[in-house]
Amino acid sequence: MVLEAFLFGASGLIIGSFVNVLILREGKRDLMGRSACPSCRTVLKVVDLVPVFSFVYLGGACRYCKNRISLQYPLVEIGTALLFVLVGLSPLPIELKILGVLIMALFVAITVYDIYHTVIPDVWSYAAGVVAFVYGLLAMEEASQITYVVLGALATATPLFSLWLVSRGKWMGLGDVKLAFTIGFLLGPIAGPFAILCAFIIGAVVSVCILLPLPVLLAYAEKIGITPLSRGAPRFTMESEVPFGPFLIASCILVWQLNVYGISIPFLP
Ligand SMILES: [Zn+2]
């Protein structure tokens, strides 16, 4: 148990640092090539790139130019590691755990990218969809598994697709619809739509409790010397477009993991 948590946690930190690279370079440069400081462009050494530890050791600043490093890097690494441990300690068979952590890594990448750009890169969405489809098939034992998994995706994506259609993409992005397919593959035709409903509730609660006071919190963080978001990150206001992907993913992970750990959810068979 301890060993398993350690192995999944350590892989989570490493994959998490790769997820940071993925987010940073999406649509800009290829994934190969050495990492450099975004401020001074100095190519970083291996000791500067150890997940979380380098950030803590360097006091959250670049070794060379002393500019602050975004908190996003250690947060993504820690978040990925925690999700990996969550999957690693679940009672799932090993093949589902491996597919599960892959989905988690893509979920982290999509969440962070959507927060910054209010767009979900198609490649990540499709990759998550394929992995979730295989996961759905393996998780089912009955002969009718394909029908069930496909039905799950259709039942989950249809409500969001309708919103997208009716509002001509104003209330809902097509990226969210694609993400809903992944959620449906993972959760099936009952828990899938339930997760979508929960995403709207979580979205409403978070918008009121966090996004309204967010400008004040960010201003305070900057005053005491923390840079919570990279430069150029959006400053959300209630008028601006709030990404829905993170809420879909949070809700999906919640319903999915409660299910995996055998914790029954109210209103759900
Ligand atoms: Zn630097």
py3Dmol code that shows the C-alpha trace and the ligand (Angstrom):
import py3Dmol

protein = """\
ATOM      1  CA  MET A   1       0.000   0.000   0.000  1.00  0.00           C
ATOM      2  CA  VAL A   2       2.735   2.465   1.025  1.00  0.00           C
ATOM      3  CA  LEU A   3       4.956   1.258  -1.810  1.00  0.00           C
ATOM      4  CA  GLU A   4       2.098   1.597  -4.287  1.00  0.00           C
ATOM      5  CA  ALA A   5       1.309   5.129  -3.094  1.00  0.00           C
ATOM      6  CA  PHE A   6       4.992   6.021  -3.408  1.00  0.00           C
ATOM      7  CA  LEU A   7       5.351   4.561  -6.917  1.00  0.00           C
ATOM      8  CA  PHE A   8       2.181   6.233  -8.218  1.00  0.00           C
ATOM      9  CA  GLY A   9       3.028   9.499  -6.450  1.00  0.00           C
ATOM     10  CA  ALA A  10       6.564   9.600  -7.860  1.00  0.00           C
ATOM     11  CA  SER A  11       5.344   8.813 -11.393  1.00  0.00           C
ATOM     12  CA  GLY A  12       2.705  11.523 -10.914  1.00  0.00           C
ATOM     13  CA  LEU A  13       5.391  14.114 -10.106  1.00  0.00           C
ATOM     14  CA  ILE A  14       7.400  13.157 -13.199  1.00  0.00           C
ATOM     15  CA  ILE A  15       4.380  13.014 -15.522  1.00  0.00           C
ATOM     16  CA  GLY A  16       3.159  16.261 -13.918  1.00  0.00           C
ATOM     17  CA  SER A  17       6.364  18.028 -14.913  1.00  0.00           C
ATOM     18  CA  PHE A  18       5.860  16.681 -18.451  1.00  0.00           C
ATOM     19  CA  VAL A  19       2.271  18.018 -18.351  1.00  0.00           C
ATOM     20  CA  ASN A  20       3.746  21.467 -17.575  1.00  0.00           C
ATOM     21  CA  VAL A  21       5.914  21.202 -20.690  1.00  0.00           C
ATOM     22  CA  LEU A  22       2.865  20.115 -22.698  1.00  0.00           C
ATOM     23  CA  ILE A  23       0.837  23.132 -21.495  1.00  0.00           C
ATOM     24  CA  LEU A  24       3.682  25.587 -22.075  1.00  0.00           C
ATOM     25  CA  ARG A  25       4.588  24.400 -25.578  1.00  0.00           C
ATOM     26  CA  GLU A  26       1.136  23.590 -26.990  1.00  0.00           C
ATOM     27  CA  GLY A  27       0.944  25.131 -30.449  1.00  0.00           C
ATOM     28  CA  LYS A  28       4.296  26.893 -29.968  1.00  0.00           C
ATOM     29  CA  ARG A  29       7.194  24.477 -30.210  1.00  0.00           C
ATOM     30  CA  ASP A  30       7.747  20.756 -30.303  1.00  0.00           C
ATOM     31  CA  LEU A  31       8.037  18.719 -27.147  1.00  0.00           C
ATOM     32  CA  MET A  32      11.650  17.745 -27.672  1.00  0.00           C
ATOM     33  CA  GLY A  33      14.397  20.178 -26.838  1.00  0.00           C
ATOM     34  CA  ARG A  34      15.668  21.495 -23.529  1.00  0.00           C
ATOM     35  CA  SER A  35      13.567  23.573 -21.146  1.00  0.00           C
ATOM     36  CA  ALA A  36      14.560  27.198 -20.681  1.00  0.00           C
ATOM     37  CA  CYS A  37      13.623  29.909 -18.191  1.00  0.00           C
ATOM     38  CA  PRO A  38      10.706  31.886 -19.716  1.00  0.00           C
ATOM     39  CA  SER A  39      12.229  35.161 -18.437  1.00  0.00           C
ATOM     40  CA  CYS A  40      15.963  34.941 -19.229  1.00  0.00           C
ATOM     41  CA  ARG A  41      15.916  32.032 -21.735  1.00  0.00           C
ATOM     42  CA  THR A  42      18.801  30.286 -19.937  1.00  0.00           C
ATOM     43  CA  VAL A  43      18.671  26.573 -20.741  1.00  0.00           C
ATOM     44  CA  LEU A  44      17.885  24.810 -17.472  1.00  0.00           C
ATOM     45  CA  LYS A  45      19.994  22.023 -16.009  1.00  0.00           C
ATOM     46  CA  VAL A  46      18.588  18.755 -14.694  1.00  0.00           C
ATOM     47  CA  VAL A  47      18.944  20.012 -11.086  1.00  0.00           C
ATOM     48  CA  ASP A  48      16.662  22.946 -11.958  1.00  0.00           C
ATOM     49  CA  LEU A  49      13.986  20.613 -13.274  1.00  0.00           C
ATOM     50  CA  VAL A  50      13.360  18.204 -10.394  1.00  0.00           C
ATOM     51  CA  PRO A  51       9.574  18.335  -9.817  1.00  0.00           C
ATOM     52  CA  VAL A  52       8.531  20.453  -6.783  1.00  0.00           C
ATOM     53  CA  PHE A  53      11.962  20.128  -5.099  1.00  0.00           C
ATOM     54  CA  SER A  54      13.749  22.507  -7.475  1.00  0.00           C
ATOM     55  CA  PHE A  55      10.999  25.075  -6.998  1.00  0.00           C
ATOM     56  CA  VAL A  56      11.255  24.845  -3.204  1.00  0.00           C
ATOM     57  CA  TYR A  57      15.087  24.735  -3.194  1.00  0.00           C
ATOM     58  CA  LEU A  58      15.326  27.786  -5.470  1.00  0.00           C
ATOM     59  CA  GLY A  59      12.722  29.644  -3.393  1.00  0.00           C
ATOM     60  CA  GLY A  60      10.363  29.926  -6.363  1.00  0.00           C
ATOM     61  CA  ALA A  61      12.798  32.019  -8.421  1.00  0.00           C
ATOM     62  CA  CYS A  62      15.019  31.326 -11.431  1.00  0.00           C
ATOM     63  CA  ARG A  63      18.595  30.407 -10.395  1.00  0.00           C
ATOM     64  CA  TYR A  64      20.043  32.663 -13.092  1.00  0.00           C
ATOM     65  CA  CYS A  65      17.864  35.764 -13.426  1.00  0.00           C
ATOM     66  CA  LYS A  66      16.077  35.548 -10.040  1.00  0.00           C
ATOM     67  CA  ASN A  67      12.715  36.198 -11.691  1.00  0.00           C
ATOM     68  CA  ARG A  68       9.821  34.465  -9.994  1.00  0.00           C
ATOM     69  CA  ILE A  69       8.691  31.106 -11.321  1.00  0.00           C
ATOM     70  CA  SER A  70       4.930  30.618 -11.668  1.00  0.00           C
ATOM     71  CA  LEU A  71       3.290  28.595  -8.891  1.00  0.00           C
ATOM     72  CA  GLN A  72       1.573  26.744 -11.722  1.00  0.00           C
ATOM     73  CA  TYR A  73       4.599  24.435 -12.093  1.00  0.00           C
ATOM     74  CA  PRO A  74       4.688  22.890  -8.594  1.00  0.00           C
ATOM     75  CA  LEU A  75       0.875  22.980  -8.342  1.00  0.00           C
ATOM     76  CA  VAL A  76       0.462  20.963 -11.546  1.00  0.00           C
ATOM     77  CA  GLU A  77       3.110  18.481 -10.358  1.00  0.00           C
ATOM     78  CA  ILE A  78       1.545  18.077  -6.906  1.00  0.00           C
ATOM     79  CA  GLY A  79      -1.978  17.889  -8.349  1.00  0.00           C
ATOM     80  CA  THR A  80      -0.985  15.215 -10.861  1.00  0.00           C
ATOM     81  CA  ALA A  81       0.825  13.248  -8.145  1.00  0.00           C
ATOM     82  CA  LEU A  82      -2.217  13.329  -5.821  1.00  0.00           C
ATOM     83  CA  LEU A  83      -4.548  12.155  -8.607  1.00  0.00           C
ATOM     84  CA  PHE A  84      -2.095   9.359  -9.475  1.00  0.00           C
ATOM     85  CA  VAL A  85      -2.047   8.237  -5.819  1.00  0.00           C
ATOM     86  CA  LEU A  86      -5.858   8.337  -5.747  1.00  0.00           C
ATOM     87  CA  VAL A  87      -6.009   5.988  -8.760  1.00  0.00           C
ATOM     88  CA  GLY A  88      -3.065   3.901  -7.517  1.00  0.00           C
ATOM     89  CA  LEU A  89      -4.695   3.112  -4.160  1.00  0.00           C
ATOM     90  CA  SER A  90      -8.099   2.272  -5.664  1.00  0.00           C
ATOM     91  CA  PRO A  91      -9.245  -1.353  -5.895  1.00  0.00           C
ATOM     92  CA  LEU A  92      -8.982  -1.304  -9.721  1.00  0.00           C
ATOM     93  CA  PRO A  93      -6.972  -3.931 -11.631  1.00  0.00           C
ATOM     94  CA  ILE A  94      -3.564  -2.708 -12.798  1.00  0.00           C
ATOM     95  CA  GLU A  95      -4.532  -2.193 -16.474  1.00  0.00           C
ATOM     96  CA  LEU A  96      -7.388   0.120 -15.446  1.00  0.00           C
ATOM     97  CA  LYS A  97      -5.070   1.970 -13.059  1.00  0.00           C
ATOM     98  CA  ILE A  98      -2.629   2.657 -15.903  1.00  0.00           C
ATOM     99  CA  LEU A  99      -5.396   3.896 -18.207  1.00  0.00           C
ATOM    100  CA  GLY A 100      -6.819   5.834 -15.253  1.00  0.00           C
ATOM    101  CA  VAL A 101      -3.619   7.776 -14.569  1.00  0.00           C
ATOM    102  CA  LEU A 102      -3.258   8.560 -18.294  1.00  0.00           C
ATOM    103  CA  ILE A 103      -6.732  10.099 -18.241  1.00  0.00           C
ATOM    104  CA  MET A 104      -5.856  12.031 -15.060  1.00  0.00           C
ATOM    105  CA  ALA A 105      -2.700  13.479 -16.664  1.00  0.00           C
ATOM    106  CA  LEU A 106      -4.695  14.615 -19.717  1.00  0.00           C
ATOM    107  CA  PHE A 107      -7.394  16.040 -17.421  1.00  0.00           C
ATOM    108  CA  VAL A 108      -4.782  18.156 -15.603  1.00  0.00           C
ATOM    109  CA  ALA A 109      -3.369  19.414 -18.918  1.00  0.00           C
ATOM    110  CA  ILE A 110      -6.852  20.264 -20.254  1.00  0.00           C
ATOM    111  CA  THR A 111      -7.895  21.983 -16.996  1.00  0.00           C
ATOM    112  CA  VAL A 112      -4.878  24.280 -16.804  1.00  0.00           C
ATOM    113  CA  TYR A 113      -4.868  25.059 -20.534  1.00  0.00           C
ATOM    114  CA  ASP A 114      -8.597  25.819 -20.499  1.00  0.00           C
ATOM    115  CA  ILE A 115      -8.151  28.188 -17.529  1.00  0.00           C
ATOM    116  CA  TYR A 116      -5.450  30.122 -19.415  1.00  0.00           C
ATOM    117  CA  HIS A 117      -6.880  30.086 -22.925  1.00  0.00           C
ATOM    118  CA  THR A 118     -10.578  29.043 -22.657  1.00  0.00           C
ATOM    119  CA  VAL A 119      -9.823  26.518 -25.371  1.00  0.00           C
ATOM    120  CA  ILE A 120      -9.303  22.760 -25.146  1.00  0.00           C
ATOM    121  CA  PRO A 121      -6.710  21.462 -27.639  1.00  0.00           C
ATOM    122  CA  ASP A 122      -8.412  18.826 -29.828  1.00  0.00           C
ATOM    123  CA  VAL A 123      -5.482  16.402 -29.681  1.00  0.00           C
ATOM    124  CA  TRP A 124      -5.690  16.130 -25.890  1.00  0.00           C
ATOM    125  CA  SER A 125      -9.460  15.766 -26.022  1.00  0.00           C
ATOM    126  CA  TYR A 126      -9.257  12.975 -28.599  1.00  0.00           C
ATOM    127  CA  ALA A 127      -6.425  11.244 -26.732  1.00  0.00           C
ATOM    128  CA  ALA A 128      -8.474  11.303 -23.505  1.00  0.00           C
ATOM    129  CA  GLY A 129     -11.494  10.027 -25.479  1.00  0.00           C
ATOM    130  CA  VAL A 130      -9.611   7.040 -26.886  1.00  0.00           C
ATOM    131  CA  VAL A 131      -8.141   6.086 -23.490  1.00  0.00           C
ATOM    132  CA  ALA A 132     -11.536   6.525 -21.787  1.00  0.00           C
ATOM    133  CA  PHE A 133     -13.201   4.356 -24.465  1.00  0.00           C
ATOM    134  CA  VAL A 134     -10.744   1.509 -23.836  1.00  0.00           C
ATOM    135  CA  TYR A 135     -11.145   2.017 -20.084  1.00  0.00           C
ATOM    136  CA  GLY A 136     -14.935   1.825 -20.445  1.00  0.00           C
ATOM    137  CA  LEU A 137     -14.705  -1.396 -22.451  1.00  0.00           C
ATOM    138  CA  LEU A 138     -12.311  -3.056 -19.983  1.00  0.00           C
ATOM    139  CA  ALA A 139     -14.298  -1.913 -16.956  1.00  0.00           C
ATOM    140  CA  MET A 140     -17.465  -3.599 -18.242  1.00  0.00           C
ATOM    141  CA  GLU A 141     -17.854  -7.334 -18.132  1.00  0.00           C
ATOM    142  CA  GLU A 142     -21.095  -7.917 -20.007  1.00  0.00           C
ATOM    143  CA  ALA A 143     -21.230  -8.845 -23.686  1.00  0.00           C
ATOM    144  CA  SER A 144     -23.167  -5.666 -24.529  1.00  0.00           C
ATOM    145  CA  GLN A 145     -20.261  -3.518 -23.375  1.00  0.00           C
ATOM    146  CA  ILE A 146     -19.678  -1.564 -26.609  1.00  0.00           C
ATOM    147  CA  THR A 147     -23.323  -0.508 -26.803  1.00  0.00           C
ATOM    148  CA  TYR A 148     -23.226   0.587 -23.158  1.00  0.00           C
ATOM    149  CA  VAL A 149     -20.016   2.595 -23.518  1.00  0.00           C
ATOM    150  CA  VAL A 150     -21.167   4.315 -26.728  1.00  0.00           C
ATOM    151  CA  LEU A 151     -24.587   5.001 -25.220  1.00  0.00           C
ATOM    152  CA  GLY A 152     -22.805   6.523 -22.229  1.00  0.00           C
ATOM    153  CA  ALA A 153     -20.937   8.980 -24.457  1.00  0.00           C
ATOM    154  CA  LEU A 154     -24.058   9.942 -26.432  1.00  0.00           C
ATOM    155  CA  ALA A 155     -26.193  10.403 -23.311  1.00  0.00           C
ATOM    156  CA  THR A 156     -23.496  12.560 -21.690  1.00  0.00           C
ATOM    157  CA  ALA A 157     -22.597  14.705 -24.696  1.00  0.00           C
ATOM    158  CA  THR A 158     -26.137  15.328 -26.004  1.00  0.00           C
ATOM    159  CA  PRO A 159     -27.199  17.878 -23.325  1.00  0.00           C
ATOM    160  CA  LEU A 160     -24.055  19.962 -23.894  1.00  0.00           C
ATOM    161  CA  PHE A 161     -24.306  19.578 -27.664  1.00  0.00           C
ATOM    162  CA  SER A 162     -27.893  20.887 -27.512  1.00  0.00           C
ATOM    163  CA  LEU A 163     -26.759  23.908 -25.481  1.00  0.00           C
ATOM    164  CA  TRP A 164     -23.988  24.525 -28.010  1.00  0.00           C
ATOM    165  CA  LEU A 165     -26.469  24.249 -30.899  1.00  0.00           C
ATOM    166  CA  VAL A 166     -29.175  26.451 -29.354  1.00  0.00           C
ATOM    167  CA  SER A 167     -26.736  29.185 -28.277  1.00  0.00           C
ATOM    168  CA  ARG A 168     -24.594  28.901 -31.434  1.00  0.00           C
ATOM    169  CA  GLY A 169     -21.533  28.259 -29.281  1.00  0.00           C
ATOM    170  CA  LYS A 170     -22.150  31.103 -26.810  1.00  0.00           C
ATOM    171  CA  TRP A 171     -23.036  29.148 -23.655  1.00  0.00           C
ATOM    172  CA  MET A 172     -20.961  26.131 -24.431  1.00  0.00           C
ATOM    173  CA  GLY A 173     -17.846  25.528 -26.525  1.00  0.00           C
ATOM    174  CA  LEU A 174     -17.519  22.589 -28.880  1.00  0.00           C
ATOM    175  CA  GLY A 175     -14.449  21.633 -26.818  1.00  0.00           C
ATOM    176  CA  ASP A 176     -16.741  21.019 -23.831  1.00  0.00           C
ATOM    177  CA  VAL A 177     -18.962  18.771 -25.986  1.00  0.00           C
ATOM    178  CA  LYS A 178     -15.916  16.717 -27.030  1.00  0.00           C
ATOM    179  CA  LEU A 179     -14.836  16.476 -23.394  1.00  0.00           C
ATOM    180  CA  ALA A 180     -18.321  15.206 -22.508  1.00  0.00           C
ATOM    181  CA  PHE A 181     -17.760  12.227 -24.838  1.00  0.00           C
ATOM    182  CA  THR A 182     -14.720  11.237 -22.743  1.00  0.00           C
ATOM    183  CA  ILE A 183     -16.751  11.599 -19.550  1.00  0.00           C
ATOM    184  CA  GLY A 184     -19.523   9.443 -21.023  1.00  0.00           C
ATOM    185  CA  PHE A 185     -17.088   6.695 -22.063  1.00  0.00           C
ATOM    186  CA  LEU A 186     -15.711   6.672 -18.516  1.00  0.00           C
ATOM    187  CA  LEU A 187     -18.917   6.890 -16.516  1.00  0.00           C
ATOM    188  CA  GLY A 188     -21.642   5.314 -18.657  1.00  0.00           C
ATOM    189  CA  PRO A 189     -25.168   6.524 -19.556  1.00  0.00           C
ATOM    190  CA  ILE A 190     -26.379   7.240 -15.995  1.00  0.00           C
ATOM    191  CA  ALA A 191     -23.405   8.561 -14.034  1.00  0.00           C
ATOM    192  CA  GLY A 192     -22.197  10.489 -17.123  1.00  0.00           C
ATOM    193  CA  PRO A 193     -25.185  12.861 -17.446  1.00  0.00           C
ATOM    194  CA  PHE A 194     -25.260  13.075 -13.629  1.00  0.00           C
ATOM    195  CA  ALA A 195     -21.658  14.339 -13.702  1.00  0.00           C
ATOM    196  CA  ILE A 196     -22.657  16.995 -16.261  1.00  0.00           C
ATOM    197  CA  LEU A 197     -25.438  18.175 -13.957  1.00  0.00           C
ATOM    198  CA  CYS A 198     -22.980  18.329 -11.025  1.00  0.00           C
ATOM    199  CA  ALA A 199     -20.552  20.321 -13.207  1.00  0.00           C
ATOM    200  CA  PHE A 200     -23.194  23.057 -13.608  1.00  0.00           C
ATOM    201  CA  ILE A 201     -23.785  23.112  -9.831  1.00  0.00           C
ATOM    202  CA  ILE A 202     -20.032  23.190  -9.024  1.00  0.00           C
ATOM    203  CA  GLY A 203     -19.602  25.894 -11.692  1.00  0.00           C
ATOM    204  CA  ALA A 204     -22.319  28.062 -10.175  1.00  0.00           C
ATOM    205  CA  VAL A 205     -20.995  27.694  -6.621  1.00  0.00           C
ATOM    206  CA  VAL A 206     -17.371  28.354  -7.598  1.00  0.00           C
ATOM    207  CA  SER A 207     -18.317  31.354  -9.754  1.00  0.00           C
ATOM    208  CA  VAL A 208     -20.045  33.009  -6.828  1.00  0.00           C
ATOM    209  CA  CYS A 209     -17.559  32.034  -4.079  1.00  0.00           C
ATOM    210  CA  ILE A 210     -14.209  32.321  -5.862  1.00  0.00           C
ATOM    211  CA  LEU A 211     -14.429  34.177  -9.162  1.00  0.00           C
ATOM    212  CA  LEU A 212     -16.299  37.168  -7.721  1.00  0.00           C
ATOM    213  CA  PRO A 213     -13.634  37.878  -5.051  1.00  0.00           C
ATOM    214  CA  LEU A 214     -10.770  36.626  -7.285  1.00  0.00           C
ATOM    215  CA  PRO A 215      -9.489  40.031  -8.487  1.00  0.00           C
ATOM    216  CA  VAL A 216      -9.127  41.086  -4.844  1.00  0.00           C
ATOM    217  CA  LEU A 217      -7.315  37.842  -3.933  1.00  0.00           C
ATOM    218  CA  LEU A 218      -4.937  38.153  -6.905  1.00  0.00           C
ATOM    219  CA  ALA A 219      -4.120  41.763  -6.062  1.00  0.00           C
ATOM    220  CA  TYR A 220      -3.369  40.713  -2.469  1.00  0.00           C
ATOM    221  CA  ALA A 221      -1.191  37.780  -3.611  1.00  0.00           C
ATOM    222  CA  GLU A 222       0.852  40.102  -5.825  1.00  0.00           C
ATOM    223  CA  LYS A 223       1.211  42.586  -2.976  1.00  0.00           C
ATOM    224  CA  ILE A 224       2.772  39.947  -0.703  1.00  0.00           C
ATOM    225  CA  GLY A 225       5.051  38.774  -3.525  1.00  0.00           C
ATOM    226  CA  ILE A 226       3.332  35.631  -4.806  1.00  0.00           C
ATOM    227  CA  THR A 227       2.755  35.338  -8.547  1.00  0.00           C
ATOM    228  CA  PRO A 228      -0.115  32.880  -8.670  1.00  0.00           C
ATOM    229  CA  LEU A 229      -0.500  32.902 -12.452  1.00  0.00           C
ATOM    230  CA  SER A 230       1.968  33.285 -15.295  1.00  0.00           C
ATOM    231  CA  ARG A 231       2.230  36.688 -16.864  1.00  0.00           C
ATOM    232  CA  GLY A 232      -0.444  37.238 -19.463  1.00  0.00           C
ATOM    233  CA  ALA A 233      -2.888  34.917 -17.703  1.00  0.00           C
ATOM    234  CA  PRO A 234      -6.507  36.022 -17.979  1.00  0.00           C
ATOM    235  CA  ARG A 235      -8.031  37.967 -15.120  1.00  0.00           C
ATOM    236  CA  PHE A 236     -11.543  36.594 -14.845  1.00  0.00           C
ATOM    237  CA  THR A 237     -14.461  38.856 -14.257  1.00  0.00           C
ATOM    238  CA  MET A 238     -18.073  37.774 -14.184  1.00  0.00           C
ATOM    239  CA  GLU A 239     -18.502  39.342 -17.626  1.00  0.00           C
ATOM    240  CA  SER A 240     -15.600  37.473 -19.167  1.00  0.00           C
ATOM    241  CA  GLU A 241     -15.883  33.937 -20.443  1.00  0.00           C
ATOM    242  CA  VAL A 242     -15.375  31.448 -17.634  1.00  0.00           C
ATOM    243  CA  PRO A 243     -14.023  28.123 -18.918  1.00  0.00           C
ATOM    244  CA  PHE A 244     -16.412  25.216 -18.281  1.00  0.00           C
ATOM    245  CA  GLY A 245     -13.869  22.424 -18.886  1.00  0.00           C
ATOM    246  CA  PRO A 246     -12.375  22.550 -15.359  1.00  0.00           C
ATOM    247  CA  PHE A 247     -15.843  22.119 -13.814  1.00  0.00           C
ATOM    248  CA  LEU A 248     -16.666  19.206 -16.126  1.00  0.00           C
ATOM    249  CA  ILE A 249     -13.380  17.555 -15.180  1.00  0.00           C
ATOM    250  CA  ALA A 250     -13.723  18.196 -11.427  1.00  0.00           C
ATOM    251  CA  SER A 251     -17.233  16.763 -11.477  1.00  0.00           C
ATOM    252  CA  CYS A 252     -16.169  13.770 -13.585  1.00  0.00           C
ATOM    253  CA  ILE A 253     -13.248  12.924 -11.277  1.00  0.00           C
ATOM    254  CA  LEU A 254     -15.535  13.195  -8.242  1.00  0.00           C
ATOM    255  CA  VAL A 255     -18.270  10.890  -9.630  1.00  0.00           C
ATOM    256  CA  TRP A 256     -15.709   8.517 -11.182  1.00  0.00           C
ATOM    257  CA  GLN A 257     -13.593   8.068  -8.054  1.00  0.00           C
ATOM    258  CA  LEU A 258     -16.568   7.766  -5.662  1.00  0.00           C
ATOM    259  CA  ASN A 259     -17.766   4.998  -7.971  1.00  0.00           C
ATOM    260  CA  VAL A 260     -14.342   3.319  -8.125  1.00  0.00           C
ATOM    261  CA  TYR A 261     -13.996   3.370  -4.336  1.00  0.00           C
ATOM    262  CA  GLY A 262     -17.513   1.940  -3.986  1.00  0.00           C
ATOM    263  CA  ILE A 263     -18.956   5.002  -2.221  1.00  0.00           C
ATOM    264  CA  SER A 264     -22.602   5.349  -3.193  1.00  0.00           C
ATOM    265  CA  ILE A 265     -23.781   8.657  -4.554  1.00  0.00           C
ATOM    266  CA  PRO A 266     -27.218  10.030  -3.573  1.00  0.00           C
ATOM    267  CA  PHE A 267     -29.812   9.982  -6.415  1.00  0.00           C
ATOM    268  CA  LEU A 268     -27.670   7.537  -8.370  1.00  0.00           C
ATOM    269  CA  PRO A 269     -28.380   3.797  -8.695  1.00  0.00           C
TER     270      PRO A 269
END
"""
ligand_1 = """\
1
ZN
Zn 15.687 33.056 -15.631
"""
view = py3Dmol.view(width=600, height=400)
view.addModel(protein, "pdb")
view.setStyle({"model": 0}, {"cartoon": {"style": "trace"}})
view.addModel(ligand_1, "xyz")
view.setStyle({"model": 1}, {"stick": {}})
view.zoomTo()
view.show()
